[in-house]
Amino acid sequence: MKIYFVTTNKHKFQEVQDILKDYPIELEQLDRSYEENHDASIDEVARSGALQMLKEINAPVVVEDTGLFFEAYEGFPGALPKFVMNTLGFKGILKLLEGESRKAYFRTVVGYAEPGQEPQLFEGIMRGSITEEVHNPEADVMPYDKIFIYEGQAKTISDMTAEEKSALSQRGESFRKFGEYIKRLD
């Protein structure tokens, strides 16, 4: 089944393509943005994004929204991890957590829509902590991978192989749930 994954992020597309390789899905990247109301919940952003893109292309479409949550600051940065990274950078994030709990978690919600059906949502959560320094600063990976350690691990996500990351990540969990849903439809 051909499904369009709406993302402008090449890392995210490659990661999801690898996660879904064993499912009956032909994933194609649609390098486009959709409206994201970050005053809404991550669930609602995924649901409305999937519906918006379905309306535009009238074909099966999947979107995802990810939030990052620091235990020290309830609900922050929430649905705005990219904005926080772009404005504060590593230096600001690490300073913000000085003397505070470094526990954090990622939450991803995948929204899937196809013509004539209600959107479906699939959730994944990855718990861990934020490091005190940036690891692998030159690595071509998603920024938070350089400062996030999965619960029970001794290395950052950027120190893991793509397969190790996908096995543990919230994105891997949510997209495997999505893949299983598609598999049952097939």
N, C-alpha and C positions, 0 to 999 in steps of 0.2 A: 504494500500500500504506500503510495506516495504522500508524504506529509511535509508541509513547509514549516520550517523552524524559523521564526522571526527573531533575529538577533543581529546586531551590528558587531558583535564581539567574536573574532575569529577563534580565540581560545575556547570560548564557551561552545561554539559550534563543533569544533574538533573533539572536545571532551564528550559532548552528547552523542556525536556520531559514533565514537568508540563504545560508549555505554550501550547504545542500541544496536550494535552490529549483529547480535544474535537473535534479533526480533524481526518479524516480517514487515519491516518498515524501510522504505526508501526515503531517506531524509535529505531534503534540499534546503539550503540556507536561503532565506529571504532577507537580504541585507537592508533592512528598513526599520525605522522606529515607529512606535505607536504611542498614543497618549498614556502617560502614567500619572495618575493622581496619587501622590504619595501622602496625602492626607487620609487616603483610604487604606484598608488593610492590605497586606500582601495577597491574600486570597482574592479580594475584589480587584486588585490591579491585574492579576493573572486572568480572572474571569472576563473582565471588561476588555483587556487587551486581546484575548482570543476571539471574543465576539466582534470587536472592531476589525481585526484582520480578516476574519471569515467574511464579514460584510464586504470588505474591499476586494478580496480575491476569489471568493466563492469556491473554496477548495479546503480540504482538511488542513488545519493549522494548529501549531503548538507554540506557546510562549512560556516564559518562566520569569518569575520575579523572586529575587533573593534578598533577604534582610539579614543583618548582622546585629546581634544584641549583646551589649556588655552588661555583665551582672552589676557592675558598679553604678551604672546609669540606666535605670529602668526604661526600656523601650528605645534606647539610643545605641547606635545610629539608626536602628530599625530599617526601614525601606530605603534609606539614603546612604548606603555604604560607599557608593561611587562618589557622591557629592562630598562626603566627609574626607575620603582619600584625596580628592582633587583640591580641597580647600585647606585641610590641615596637614596632609602628607603623613609620612611615617613619623617624622619628628613630633608633630602635634598630637598624633594618636598615642604615641608612647608616653609623651609628657602628660597627657590627659589621664593616663592610667597609673602614673607614679603614685605609690602609696595606697593604691586602691586594689580591689579584687581584679585579677586579670582573667577570671573565668568569662567565657563568652560562648555564644552558639550562633551558627548559621541556620536559617530556615529558608527552604526553597519551596515554592508552590508552582507546579506546572499546570498550565491551563490548556486544555485541548478542546477544539470545536470543529465540527464538521456540519455540512449542510443538513438541515432538518432535525438536528439533535440538540439537546441541552448541553452546555459546556460541562466538561468533567475536570475535576481538580485532583492533583496528586501531590502529597506533601513529603518532605524529607527534612530531617534535623541532624546536624553534626555539632556535638558539644566538644569544647576544648578550652584553650586559653591563649591569650596574646603574649608573645615573647617580650623580653625587655630590650631586644635589639633586632635589627633587620638581618635576615639570613639570605644568602644568595642574591645580593642586590642586583647583579647583572642578569639574572635568570629571566628568560622570556616567558613569564607565567603571570597569572592574575595577581595583582598586588598583595592582597591579604594572605595569599599562600606563603609569603615570605615572613609573616609574623604570627601565623596561627599554628598551634600544635593540637592535633586531635587528642581527645581524652584517652589516656593510657599509652600514648606514644611518646617517644623521646626526641622526635625530629619534626621539623616543620613540614607543612604540606609541600613546600618547594623542594624539600629533600627526598620526596617520594617519587616513584615512577607514576606515570599516568594511570596505570592499572591499580596501583596501591591507593592512589587518591580516589579513583572512581569507586573502589570497593568500600571506602569509608565515608565518602562525602554525602552531604545532603542532596546535592544535585544527582549523584549516582542513585541514591535511594528513591528520590521522586521520579526520575526517568525510568528506573527499572519497574516501578509500579505502573507507570504509563505504558511501558512496553508489554507488561503482562496483560493489561487491559486490551491493548490492540491485538495481542496474540489470541485472546479469548474471542474477539470479534472475527478473526480470520477464518 
